[in-house]
Amino acid sequence: MWRSLWRSIDRFSLQYFKYVINELREIKVVHKANRESVVDILQSIVEIVTYGDRHDPAIFECFMEYQVLAEFVRLLKISRNSRIEAPLLQYLSIMIQNMDSEHAIYYCFSNDYINSIITHQYEFDGGDLAPYYVSFLRAVSSKLNRDTLCLLVKVHEDVVVAFPLYSEALKFAYHGEKMIQIAVRALTLNIYNVSDAMVYQFVTSPPVSEYFSDLVQSLREQCFHLDALVHDKEETSFPEKEKELRMATDKIVDDLYYFKDILCVGESRLSGLVAQNLLSLLIFPVFFPLLQLSKCSGSDLSAVTCLYVISRLLQVVGGKSVVNSVAGIILYPFMTSSMRDTTRGDSGNGSFQDKSFVTHLNKLEMQCSGLESEGAENIERNCLFGHLLDYISSNSHFVSCPWDNKLGERSGLLSYIFSDNHSLVLASLFFLLVLGGSKDLDYLLASTIGFSETKTGRQKTIDISASQLVDGSVFVKYVPQILNALLKVLASQPPFSVQFQWHTGWFLQKLLAFQEEKLVDNDFHLFNTSYEQSCERLRKEIDGCWFDFIPDTLRNEWASYKRALAEPSLSKDPFFTLVLAVHKETVGGDRASSYAWRRMVDTVKVFIVHLHLKAFIFKGEPLEDLPINLMSSSVANSGKNHPSDISTASFGSELALGSGIPCKIAFSKVGTRDIYLKPVGRGISGKLLLMEKHPFKTRQGVVIAIAPLAGLSPKRDESQPTWLHLRIREFEPRFDTSKTIGKYSIASNHVADGRWTLGFSSVEACEAARLLILEEIQKQRYSVESLLAPLLRSSSRGDLSDSQGE
């Protein structure tokens, strides 16, 4: 009663606050019976303190005078199976998060109250306390600065010996709940960004520093899990497989961004430790087997997974030291000829490989030592190369692996680029594009690799010839052979999947930008063959049931492909390399229009790839736009400027019966109805209208059903020659223009076609209706053919500029 009276007077007054505090002090034990009243008291205190922090300094003075935080600690100690911990932590989190006064925050963090709450012995097993606890820790970390951080650590002789906030949070680093993991990582970053030297020493010293090695080991385990998914032989539908791969890669990318955030803090000890663990526990163990410097142990990642992981690491984490270390490693098989000769002369001593590699690394270290170390994410190169040398010397299988001739012309990464495994070819090329396009790649190494989308603007920081390390641009000199291999993929019969062809075309256009010389005659022949095949497949689609949507699909896929070409390799998700590795082309007898739709879209995708390549190969420049007539024509707006035309009719429209053919149709719920059939069209748009005679207007009809002309495939029934069967497309596709690689959306992967059966008074009337429908379909098809004619010229050497103005 008294509490209700107080609240009715002023629940934010200083007097009421003192009253609530006294009620809190009178609690001797917390149990199930009084739990709710205790929770009410905690809520009132937090609300009043939050209000006082902003509006009434006297309230917070009272908060300090009565040592309310000490009462909170006492509540935890006197709680008996009351489950008071969760609401107490929740309200404390709210109070800390809403504090604006530095004075208030400083007080709350002093006197060891927060540490006492942090280190209280909670029972987390089987309950929902963990989210509240970690949320409280995160709230505390959000208020840290150089003045308040010192209040939460225990120091002995200028050395931090305990940091409960950090240590207790790390216990939840691998909690099963994703939100808790996110909160812990946000907390650690809050601590790292305070820039306290003693805390940096604490977090980078054993045993606390094991957190970083555990992080990398966890990331490595995720990589092996991803690899297992890629090579899983269990029969799984492709969409389900793709979903599993996406979930696995999302976790890996999340971890990489966390490492990036840590490196961006810019503290040398912290960055050095993270880089050391990334290099020694992930990059080196993963990358060396990829380069075939040692025999496969059977426990290594597959090449395609390895290339995905390293590409993603370069894209997300980056940094000069990591990027240049990776670049230096891949150049190992392409050392100077003099070093190869020396190696052959000492081929009897298998350990020379280690010595030659050490020499190679020492060269890289000396040549890179002149680079300025800028940016928060950079690490001392000497330290990194030292880690690499330590890794080599500590792994005997590298020392004992003999040097042989296979480490010559097509060794290491080149062995994958010229592999018979086409998904591996594309994954290798993508890795090189990512590496060459990195802004952190040293000029010398960039010129050695030769692939770069950012050649301009990169400054040469050291005056040394690339030939001192390798014989010129070791990968660029193979571009003609690579182009030939990719063109063979495009020209292959039977053709590869549309995904293979699409990405192969993307790579061809990227690589053609590096190729100063023209293609040789054999390459021209391969492209001509591939181009004619794509044209022929598109012509077949004009005879298909989705020919009316080809212009719209061309425009949509054209825009999507142009966006993809403009996207730098560093921004392109290498997930496609994994999809290609697991994708199996489905060849079946599905004759539904939904299957035909997907086939048509795929055909258009491949045709657009060839159009762009055609312009680039024969004119040396990208193709900007489709012909004007295609840019303005659409199924949706065909007839748009003719509102009175029957081609714009919709359900319920009243139209003249005119040349409509009378017939009957049976509906399941309303029985047989007398109707009129009328196929109409304008340009590339066409409809079949079913109309009922108007009850009051004898020459008018009311539209009761509409179907697209395309795909009707009218056929007379063999046993009932007066019946006409029509196939009806049951869905209308919608283009998803937000996708980089033009994707389409339909209601379902397998949508059954509808069927209409119309009955006529005679065989002649039935045949007349069939021919009339076919005539209108042919007119519609001819309109589409006219639009596509400029693009389907037989000569692949034709000048595309001729079609731009048509």
C-alpha positions in Angstrom: 0.0 0.0 0.0 2.8 2.4 1.0 4.7 1.7 -2.3 1.6 2.5 -4.3 1.2 5.7 -2.3 4.8 6.7 -3.0 4.5 6.0 -6.7 1.3 8.0 -6.9 3.2 11.0 -5.5 6.5 11.1 -7.6 8.2 7.9 -8.6 11.3 9.8 -9.7 11.7 11.9 -6.6 14.7 11.6 -4.3 12.5 10.6 -1.4 10.9 7.7 -3.3 14.4 6.6 -4.4 15.5 6.4 -0.7 12.4 4.5 0.1 13.1 1.9 -2.6 16.7 1.6 -1.4 15.6 0.9 2.1 13.2 -1.8 0.9 16.1 -3.4 -0.9 18.2 -3.3 2.2 15.5 -5.0 4.2 15.6 -8.1 2.0 17.5 -10.8 3.9 17.1 -13.7 1.5 15.7 -14.0 -2.1 13.5 -17.0 -2.8 10.7 -17.9 -5.1 8.1 -16.2 -2.8 9.6 -12.7 -2.9 11.3 -12.9 -6.3 8.7 -10.8 -8.1 8.8 -8.0 -5.5 12.6 -8.0 -5.7 12.5 -7.7 -9.4 10.1 -4.7 -9.1 12.6 -3.1 -6.7 15.5 -3.6 -9.1 13.5 -2.2 -12.0 12.5 0.9 -10.0 16.1 1.6 -8.9 17.4 1.3 -12.5 14.7 3.6 -13.9 15.3 6.2 -11.2 19.1 6.1 -11.5 18.9 6.4 -15.3 16.6 9.4 -14.9 18.8 11.0 -12.2 21.9 10.5 -14.3 20.4 12.9 -16.9 18.1 15.1 -14.9 18.9 15.1 -11.1 22.5 14.8 -9.8 21.1 14.4 -6.3 19.7 11.0 -7.2 23.1 9.6 -8.3 24.7 11.2 -5.2 22.2 9.1 -3.2 23.0 6.1 -5.3 26.7 6.4 -4.4 26.0 7.3 -0.7 23.9 4.2 -0.1 26.3 2.0 -2.1 23.4 0.5 -4.1 25.8 -1.6 -6.3 27.0 -3.3 -3.1 23.4 -4.2 -2.4 23.2 -5.8 -5.9 26.2 -7.9 -5.1 24.6 -8.9 -1.8 21.4 -9.9 -3.6 23.4 -12.4 -5.7 24.9 -13.9 -2.6 21.6 -14.3 -0.7 19.7 -15.7 -3.6 18.4 -19.3 -3.0 17.2 -21.0 -6.2 15.2 -17.9 -7.0 16.6 -17.2 -10.5 17.1 -13.6 -9.6 20.5 -13.5 -11.5 18.9 -13.0 -15.0 16.7 -9.9 -14.2 19.5 -8.4 -12.0 22.0 -8.7 -14.9 19.4 -7.4 -17.3 18.6 -4.3 -15.3 22.3 -3.6 -14.6 23.0 -3.8 -18.4 20.2 -1.3 -19.0 21.5 1.0 -16.4 25.1 0.9 -17.6 24.1 1.3 -21.3 22.0 4.4 -20.5 24.6 6.2 -18.4 25.9 9.3 -20.1 27.8 10.9 -17.2 31.5 9.9 -17.1 31.4 10.5 -13.3 28.6 7.9 -13.0 30.4 5.4 -15.1 33.6 5.9 -13.2 31.9 5.3 -9.9 30.1 2.2 -11.1 33.4 0.7 -12.2 35.3 1.5 -9.1 35.2 -0.3 -5.7 35.4 -3.6 -7.5 31.6 -4.0 -7.6 31.5 -4.8 -11.3 34.3 -7.4 -10.9 32.4 -9.0 -8.0 29.3 -9.3 -10.2 31.4 -10.7 -13.1 33.2 -13.3 -11.0 30.1 -14.4 -9.1 29.6 -18.2 -9.4 26.7 -18.5 -11.7 25.0 -21.7 -12.8 24.8 -21.5 -16.6 24.0 -25.2 -17.3 20.7 -25.8 -18.9 19.3 -22.3 -18.3 18.9 -19.1 -20.2 21.3 -17.1 -18.0 24.2 -17.0 -20.4 22.7 -14.4 -22.8 21.9 -12.0 -19.9 25.4 -12.5 -18.5 27.2 -11.9 -21.7 25.0 -8.9 -22.5 26.0 -7.5 -19.2 29.7 -8.0 -20.0 29.2 -6.3 -23.4 27.4 -3.4 -21.8 30.4 -2.9 -19.4 32.9 -3.1 -22.3 31.0 -0.4 -24.3 31.8 2.1 -21.6 35.5 1.4 -21.4 38.1 4.1 -22.0 41.6 4.6 -20.8 40.4 6.1 -17.5 37.9 3.3 -16.7 39.7 0.3 -18.0 42.3 0.4 -15.2 39.4 0.0 -12.6 38.6 -3.4 -13.9 42.1 -5.0 -14.1 44.3 -6.2 -11.3 47.9 -5.0 -11.6 51.1 -6.2 -9.9 54.3 -4.3 -10.5 53.0 -2.6 -13.6 51.8 -5.9 -15.1 48.1 -6.9 -15.5 47.7 -10.2 -13.7 43.9 -10.5 -13.9 41.2 -9.0 -16.1 37.9 -10.7 -15.2 35.8 -8.9 -17.8 38.0 -10.3 -20.6 38.8 -13.7 -19.2 35.2 -14.5 -18.3 33.9 -13.4 -21.7 36.3 -15.7 -23.5 34.7 -18.7 -21.8 31.7 -18.0 -24.1 33.7 -17.5 -27.3 32.5 -20.7 -28.7 29.0 -20.8 -27.3 26.4 -22.5 -29.4 24.2 -19.4 -29.6 25.3 -17.1 -32.4 24.3 -13.9 -30.7 26.5 -14.7 -27.7 29.5 -15.3 -30.0 28.8 -11.9 -31.6 28.6 -10.2 -28.2 31.9 -11.7 -27.1 33.7 -10.6 -30.2 32.2 -7.1 -29.9 33.4 -7.0 -26.2 37.0 -8.0 -27.2 37.1 -5.4 -29.9 35.9 -2.8 -27.4 38.8 -3.8 -25.1 41.4 -3.8 -27.9 40.4 -0.4 -29.1 41.1 1.2 -25.7 44.8 1.1 -26.5 46.1 0.3 -23.1 49.7 -1.0 -23.3 49.5 -3.2 -20.1 46.2 -4.8 -21.3 47.8 -5.5 -24.7 50.6 -7.2 -22.9 48.1 -9.2 -20.9 46.0 -10.4 -23.9 49.1 -11.3 -26.0 50.9 -13.3 -23.3 50.2 -17.0 -22.5 47.9 -18.4 -21.4 45.5 -15.7 -22.4 47.0 -15.4 -25.9 45.9 -18.9 -26.6 42.5 -17.4 -27.5 44.0 -16.3 -30.9 45.5 -19.7 -31.7 42.2 -21.3 -30.7 40.4 -18.9 -33.1 42.6 -19.9 -36.0 42.3 -23.6 -35.2 38.5 -23.2 -35.1 38.6 -21.4 -38.5 40.8 -24.2 -39.8 38.3 -26.8 -38.6 35.5 -24.9 -40.3 37.6 -25.0 -43.5 37.9 -28.8 -43.3 34.1 -29.0 -42.6 33.5 -27.0 -45.7 35.8 -29.3 -47.7 33.9 -32.3 -46.4 30.7 -30.8 -47.7 32.2 -30.1 -51.1 33.3 -33.7 -51.5 30.3 -35.3 -49.8 29.1 -38.2 -52.0 25.7 -38.4 -50.3 22.8 -37.8 -52.7 21.5 -34.3 -51.9 19.5 -32.0 -54.0 21.6 -29.2 -55.5 19.6 -26.4 -53.7 20.1 -28.1 -50.4 23.8 -28.6 -51.1 24.2 -25.0 -52.1 22.4 -23.9 -48.9 24.8 -26.1 -46.7 27.8 -24.6 -48.5 26.5 -21.1 -48.0 26.0 -21.6 -44.3 29.5 -23.0 -44.0 31.2 -20.2 -45.9 29.3 -17.5 -44.1 30.8 -18.8 -40.8 34.3 -18.7 -42.3 33.8 -15.2 -43.7 32.5 -14.0 -40.3 35.7 -15.2 -38.7 37.8 -13.5 -41.3 36.1 -10.2 -40.8 36.7 -10.6 -37.0 40.5 -11.1 -37.7 40.3 -8.0 -40.0 38.8 -6.0 -37.2 41.5 -7.1 -34.8 44.3 -6.2 -37.3 42.7 -2.8 -37.9 43.1 -1.9 -34.2 46.7 -1.2 -35.2 48.6 -2.4 -32.2 51.8 -4.1 -33.3 51.9 -6.8 -30.6 48.2 -7.7 -31.2 48.6 -7.6 -35.0 51.8 -9.6 -34.9 50.3 -12.3 -32.8 47.2 -12.6 -35.0 49.2 -12.7 -38.2 51.6 -15.2 -36.7 48.7 -17.6 -35.9 47.1 -17.0 -39.3 50.3 -17.8 -41.1 51.6 -20.7 -39.1 48.3 -22.4 -38.4 46.2 -21.7 -41.5 47.9 -20.1 -44.5 51.2 -22.1 -44.5 49.7 -25.6 -43.7 46.9 -25.0 -46.3 49.0 -23.4 -49.0 52.1 -25.5 -49.1 50.2 -28.7 -50.0 48.4 -26.7 -52.7 51.8 -25.8 -54.3 52.7 -29.5 -54.3 56.0 -28.8 -52.4 55.4 -32.0 -50.5 53.6 -35.2 -50.9 49.9 -35.1 -49.9 49.4 -36.3 -46.4 45.8 -37.3 -47.0 44.7 -34.8 -44.4 45.1 -31.7 -46.5 42.3 -29.5 -47.9 41.4 -30.1 -51.5 42.7 -27.6 -53.9 39.4 -26.0 -54.7 38.5 -25.4 -51.1 42.0 -24.2 -50.4 41.8 -21.7 -53.2 38.4 -20.5 -52.0 39.7 -20.0 -48.4 42.9 -18.2 -49.5 41.0 -16.0 -51.9 38.5 -15.0 -49.2 41.3 -14.3 -46.8 43.0 -12.0 -49.3 39.7 -10.2 -50.0 38.6 -9.8 -46.4 41.8 -9.7 -44.2 44.3 -8.4 -46.8 47.2 -6.3 -45.5 50.5 -5.9 -47.2 52.4 -8.5 -45.2 49.8 -11.2 -45.5 49.2 -10.5 -49.2 52.9 -10.3 -50.1 53.7 -13.4 -48.1 51.1 -15.4 -50.0 52.4 -13.9 -53.3 56.0 -14.8 -52.3 55.0 -18.4 -51.6 53.3 -19.0 -54.9 56.4 -17.7 -56.8 58.6 -20.4 -55.2 58.3 -22.9 -58.1 59.3 -20.1 -60.5 62.8 -19.2 -59.2 65.6 -18.1 -61.4 67.1 -20.5 -63.8 70.5 -20.3 -62.0 68.9 -21.5 -58.8 67.2 -24.3 -60.6 70.6 -25.3 -62.1 72.2 -25.3 -58.7 69.4 -27.4 -57.4 69.7 -30.0 -60.2 73.5 -30.1 -59.5 72.8 -31.1 -55.9 69.8 -33.3 -56.6 71.3 -36.0 -54.6 70.8 -34.0 -51.5 67.0 -33.8 -50.8 67.5 -31.2 -48.1 68.6 -28.6 -50.6 65.0 -27.8 -51.4 64.7 -26.4 -48.0 67.9 -24.4 -48.4 66.9 -23.0 -51.8 63.5 -22.0 -50.4 65.2 -20.3 -47.5 67.3 -18.4 -50.1 64.2 -17.5 -51.9 62.5 -16.2 -48.8 65.6 -14.2 -47.8 65.5 -12.5 -51.2 61.8 -11.7 -50.8 62.5 -10.4 -47.3 65.4 -8.1 -48.5 63.4 -6.9 -51.5 60.3 -6.2 -49.4 62.1 -4.6 -46.5 62.2 -1.2 -48.2 58.4 -1.0 -48.3 56.8 1.5 -46.0 54.7 -0.1 -43.4 51.5 1.9 -43.5 48.0 1.2 -42.2 46.8 -0.4 -39.0 46.7 -3.8 -40.4 50.3 -4.1 -41.4 52.8 -6.3 -39.6 56.6 -6.4 -39.5 57.8 -8.3 -42.6 60.9 -9.6 -40.9 58.7 -11.2 -38.3 56.4 -12.8 -40.9 59.2 -14.3 -42.9 60.7 -15.5 -39.7 57.5 -17.4 -39.0 57.6 -18.9 -42.4 61.2 -20.1 -42.1 60.4 -21.5 -38.7 57.4 -23.4 -40.2 59.5 -24.8 -43.0 62.3 -25.9 -40.7 59.9 -27.5 -38.2 58.2 -29.6 -40.8 60.5 -32.4 -41.9 58.3 -33.5 -44.9 59.2 -30.2 -46.6 62.9 -30.7 -46.0 62.9 -34.3 -47.2 60.8 -33.8 -50.3 63.2 -34.1 -53.3 63.3 -31.5 -56.0 62.4 -32.8 -59.4 61.6 -31.6 -62.8 57.9 -31.2 -62.1 58.6 -28.0 -60.3 59.3 -26.5 -63.7 57.1 -25.3 -66.4 53.7 -26.2 -65.0 54.2 -26.7 -61.3 52.4 -25.4 -58.3 49.5 -23.2 -59.2 50.0 -23.6 -63.0 49.3 -27.3 -62.6 45.8 -26.4 -61.5 45.3 -23.7 -64.1 46.0 -26.3 -66.8 44.1 -29.1 -65.0 41.4 -31.2 -66.6 39.2 -30.2 -63.7 37.5 -27.1 -65.0 36.2 -25.9 -61.7 39.7 -26.0 -60.4 40.9 -24.0 -63.4 38.5 -21.2 -62.7 39.2 -21.3 -58.9 43.0 -20.9 -59.7 42.4 -18.1 -62.1 40.2 -16.3 -59.7 42.8 -16.6 -57.0 45.4 -15.0 -59.3 43.0 -12.2 -60.2 42.3 -11.5 -56.5 46.0 -11.5 -55.6 47.0 -9.4 -58.6 44.2 -6.9 -57.9 45.1 -6.4 -54.3 46.2 -2.8 -53.5 48.5 -4.3 -50.9 50.5 -6.3 -53.4 54.1 -5.1 -53.8 55.0 -3.6 -57.2 57.7 -6.2 -57.8 55.5 -9.1 -56.9 52.6 -7.6 -58.9 54.8 -7.3 -62.0 56.0 -10.8 -61.5 52.5 -12.3 -61.3 51.3 -10.0 -64.0 47.5 -10.1 -63.3 46.2 -6.8 -61.9 43.0 -4.9 -62.3 44.6 -1.9 -60.5 47.8 -1.4 -62.4 47.6 2.3 -62.4 48.3 4.1 -59.1 50.6 1.4 -57.7 54.0 2.9 -57.0 57.2 1.1 -57.5 58.8 1.2 -54.1 62.1 -0.6 -54.9 64.4 -0.3 -57.9 65.0 -3.9 -58.8 64.4 -5.9 -61.9 61.7 -8.6 -61.7 64.1 -10.9 -63.6 66.3 -11.1 -60.5 63.5 -13.1 -58.8 61.8 -14.8 -61.7 62.0 -14.9 -65.5 59.5 -12.1 -66.2 55.7 -12.2 -65.5 55.4 -15.9 -64.9 51.7 -16.1 -65.3 51.0 -13.5 -68.0 53.2 -15.5 -70.5 50.8 -18.3 -70.1 47.7 -16.2 -70.9 47.5 -17.3 -74.5 47.4 -21.0 -73.4 44.9 -20.2 -70.7 42.7 -18.4 -73.2 42.8 -21.4 -75.5 41.9 -23.7 -72.7 38.9 -21.5 -71.7 37.7 -21.2 -75.3 37.8 -25.0 -75.5 35.4 -25.1 -72.5 33.0 -22.7 -74.3 33.2 -24.7 -77.6 32.8 -28.1 -75.9 30.2 -30.5 -77.2 28.1 -31.5 -75.4 28.3 -28.0 -73.7 29.2 -27.5 -70.1 26.6 -26.3 -67.7 25.4 -22.7 -68.1 27.2 -21.8 -64.8 30.5 -23.1 -66.3 30.0 -21.2 -69.5 28.9 -18.0 -67.8 31.9 -17.9 -65.5 34.3 -19.0 -68.2 33.1 -16.1 -70.4 33.7 -13.8 -67.4 37.2 -15.0 -67.0 37.9 -14.8 -70.8 36.9 -11.1 -70.9 39.0 -10.3 -67.8 42.0 -12.1 -69.2 41.6 -10.5 -72.7 42.2 -7.2 -71.0 45.7 -8.4 -70.1 46.4 -9.8 -73.6 48.0 -7.3 -75.9 48.3 -9.7 -78.9 45.3 -10.9 -80.9 44.0 -14.4 -80.7 45.6 -17.0 -83.0 43.6 -18.6 -85.8 42.8 -21.7 -83.8 41.4 -19.5 -81.0 39.3 -17.6 -83.5 38.0 -20.9 -84.8 37.1 -22.1 -81.3 35.3 -18.9 -80.5 33.4 -18.9 -83.8 32.3 -22.5 -83.1 31.2 -21.6 -79.6 29.4 -18.4 -80.8 27.5 -20.3 -83.6 26.4 -22.9 -81.0 25.0 -20.2 -78.7 23.2 -18.6 -81.6 21.7 -21.9 -82.7 20.5 -22.6 -79.2 18.8 -19.2 -79.0 17.1 -19.9 -82.4 15.7 -23.1 -81.0 14.3 -21.1 -78.0 12.4 -18.9 -80.5 10.5 -22.1 -81.3 10.0 -22.8 -77.7 7.1 -21.9 -75.3 8.9 -18.9 -73.8 9.9 -17.0 -76.9 7.8 -14.0 -76.0 10.0 -13.4 -72.9 13.3 -13.6 -74.7 13.6 -9.8 -75.2 12.8 -9.1 -71.6 15.3 -11.8 -70.5 17.9 -10.3 -72.8 17.6 -6.9 -71.2 17.7 -8.3 -67.7 20.6 -10.6 -68.2 22.5 -7.9 -70.2 22.3 -5.5 -67.3 23.3 -8.3 -64.9 26.3 -9.3 -66.9 27.5 -5.7 -67.3 27.4 -5.3 -63.6 29.4 -8.5 -63.1 32.0 -7.3 -65.6 32.3 -4.0 -63.8 32.7 -5.7 -60.4 36.4 -5.9 -59.3 37.7 -9.4 -58.5 38.3 -8.3 -55.0 34.6 -7.7 -54.6 33.4 -10.8 -56.3 32.4 -13.7 -54.0 34.5 -16.8 -54.8 31.6 -18.9 -53.6 30.9 -19.7 -57.3 34.0 -21.8 -57.4 32.6 -24.2 -54.8 29.2 -24.3 -56.5 30.9 -25.3 -59.8 32.8 -28.0 -58.0 29.7 -29.7 -56.7 27.2 -28.8 -59.4 25.8 -31.6 -61.5 23.9 -30.8 -64.6 20.5 -32.4 -64.5 19.3 -33.8 -67.8 15.8 -35.0 -67.6 12.6 -35.3 -69.6 10.7 -32.6 -67.7 8.6 -31.1 -70.4 6.8 -28.5 -68.1 7.0 -24.9 -69.1 8.8 -24.1 -65.8 11.7 -26.3 -67.0 11.6 -24.7 -70.4 11.7 -21.3 -68.8 14.9 -22.1 -67.0 16.4 -23.5 -70.2 15.5 -20.3 -72.1 17.0 -18.1 -69.4 20.2 -20.2 -69.4 20.4 -20.0 -73.1 20.1 -16.2 -73.0 22.8 -16.0 -70.3 25.3 -17.9 -72.5 24.4 -15.9 -75.6 25.0 -12.6 -73.9 28.4 -13.9 -72.7 29.2 -14.6 -76.4 28.0 -11.2 -77.5 30.3 -9.4 -75.1 33.2 -11.6 -76.0 32.5 -11.1 -79.7 32.8 -7.3 -79.3 35.9 -7.6 -77.2 37.7 -10.1 -79.5 36.9 -8.4 -82.8 36.7 -4.8 -81.8 38.9 -4.7 -78.7 36.3 -2.9 -76.6 33.3 -3.8 -74.5 29.8 -3.8 -75.9 27.8 -1.0 -74.3 24.2 -1.5 -75.2 21.7 -3.8 -76.9 20.1 -2.6 -80.2 17.7 0.2 -79.6 14.7 -1.9 -80.7 15.4 -4.5 -78.1 15.9 -1.9 -75.4 12.4 -0.5 -75.9 10.4 -3.7 -76.6 8.8 -5.7 -73.8 6.0 -8.2 -73.2 4.8 -5.9 -70.5 4.6 -2.7 -72.6 3.8 -4.2 -76.0 0.6 -2.5 -76.9 1.0 -0.1 -74.1 0.2 2.9 -76.3 -3.0 1.3 -77.6 -5.4 1.3 -74.7 -8.4 0.6 -77.0 -6.8 -2.5 -78.5 -8.1 -5.9 -77.4 -4.5 -6.9 -76.8 -4.8 -4.9 -73.5 -7.9 -6.8 -72.4 -8.1 -8.1 -68.9 -10.4 -10.3 -66.9 -13.9 -8.8 -67.0 -13.3 -6.6 -70.0 -16.2 -6.1 -72.4 -15.1 -6.7 -76.0 -16.7 -7.2 -79.4 -17.2 -10.8 -80.2 -16.2 -10.2 -83.8 -14.3 -13.1 -85.2 -14.5 -15.1 -82.0 -15.1 -18.9 -82.6 -18.0 -20.4 -80.5 -17.1 -23.4 -78.4 -17.7 -25.0 -75.0 -15.5 -25.5 -72.0 -16.2 -27.5 -68.8 -15.3 -26.1 -65.4 -15.2 -28.3 -62.3 -17.5 -26.2 -60.2 -19.8 -24.5 -62.7 -20.1 -27.2 -65.4 -20.1 -26.6 -69.1 -20.3 -23.1 -70.5 -20.8 -21.7 -73.9 -17.9 -19.4 -74.8 -16.1 -17.7 -77.6 -12.4 -18.2 -78.3 -10.4 -15.3 -79.6 -6.6 -15.2 -80.0 -5.2 -11.7 -80.2 -1.8 -10.1 -80.3 0.2 -7.0 -80.9 3.9 -7.1 -81.6 5.6 -9.6 -79.2 2.6 -9.7 -76.9 -0.2 -12.3 -77.4 -3.2 -13.6 -75.5 -5.9 -16.1 -75.9 -9.2 -14.7 -74.7 -12.2 -16.8 -73.6 -15.4 -14.7 -73.6 -19.0 -15.3 -72.6 -21.7 -13.6 -74.5 -22.9 -10.4 -72.7 -26.3 -11.0 -71.2 -27.7 -7.7 -72.6 -25.4 -6.8 -75.5 -25.7 -9.4 -78.2 -22.5 -8.4 -80.0 -20.4 -8.0 -76.9 -18.6 -10.5 -74.8 -17.1 -10.6 -71.3 -13.6 -12.0 -70.8 -13.7 -14.9 -68.3 -10.2 -16.3 -68.9 -6.9 -15.3 -70.4 -3.9 -17.3 -71.4 -0.6 -16.4 -73.1 -0.5 -17.4 -76.7 3.1 -18.6 -76.4 3.3 -22.1 -75.3 -0.4 -23.0 -76.0 0.7 -25.9 -78.3 -2.9 -26.5 -79.6 -3.6 -30.2 -80.5 -6.8 -32.0 -81.5 -7.8 -35.0 -79.5 -7.1 -38.2 -81.4 -10.3 -40.0 -80.2 -12.5 -36.9 -80.0 -11.6 -34.8 -83.1 -13.9 -31.9 -82.0 -11.9 -31.4 -78.9 -8.9 -29.0 -78.8 -6.3 -29.4 -76.1 -4.3 -26.3 -75.0 -1.3 -26.2 -72.7 -1.4 -23.2 -70.3 1.7 -21.6 -68.6 0.6 -21.5 -65.0 3.1 -18.9 -63.7 4.4 -15.5 -64.8 8.1 -15.1 -64.0 9.5 -12.0 -62.3 13.0 -10.9 -62.9 15.2 -10.2 -59.8 17.3 -7.2 -60.8 19.1 -7.1 -57.5 21.2 -10.1 -58.3 24.7 -9.7 -59.8 24.4 -12.8 -61.9 21.0 -12.3 -63.5 18.7 -14.6 -61.6 15.0 -15.1 -62.0 12.4 -15.9 -59.6 9.3 -18.1 -60.1 6.7 -19.4 -57.8 8.3 -22.9 -57.7 11.0 -24.9 -59.2 8.4 -27.3 -60.7 5.1 -25.7 -61.6 2.8 -28.0 -63.5 1.3 -26.7 -66.6 -2.5 -26.1 -66.8 -4.7 -27.7 -69.4 -7.7 -26.4 -71.2 -9.9 -28.6 -73.4 -12.4 -26.8 -75.7 -15.2 -28.5 -77.5 -16.4 -27.4 -80.9 -19.5 -28.1 -83.0 -17.6 -29.8 -85.8 -14.2 -31.1 -86.7 -13.9 -28.2 -89.2 -14.5 -25.6 -86.5 -12.0 -27.3 -84.2 -9.4 -27.3 -86.9 -10.1 -23.6 -87.8 -9.6 -22.7 -84.2 -6.3 -24.6 -84.1 -5.0 -22.9 -87.2 -6.1 -19.4 -86.0 -4.2 -19.9 -82.8 -1.1 -21.1 -84.6 -1.4 -18.1 -87.0 -1.4 -15.6 -84.2 1.4 -17.4 -82.4 3.5 -17.3 -85.6 2.9 -13.5 -86.0 4.0 -13.1 -82.4 7.1 -15.3 -83.0 7.9 -13.3 -86.2 7.9 -10.1 -84.2 10.4 -11.6 -81.7 12.6 -12.9 -84.6 12.7 -9.5 -86.1 13.9 -8.0 -82.8 16.6 -10.6 -82.5 17.7 -10.6 -86.1 20.5 -8.0 -85.6 22.0 -10.2 -82.9 21.7 -13.5 -84.7 23.7 -12.7 -87.8 25.5 -15.8 -89.0 29.0 -14.3 -89.1 30.7 -14.1 -85.7 33.1 -11.6 -87.2 30.3 -9.3 -88.0 30.4 -5.7 -86.9 28.1 -5.2 -83.9 28.0 -1.5 -84.4 25.6 -2.2 -87.4 23.0 -3.5 -85.0 23.2 -0.6 -82.6 21.0 1.7 -84.6 18.5 -0.8 -85.9 
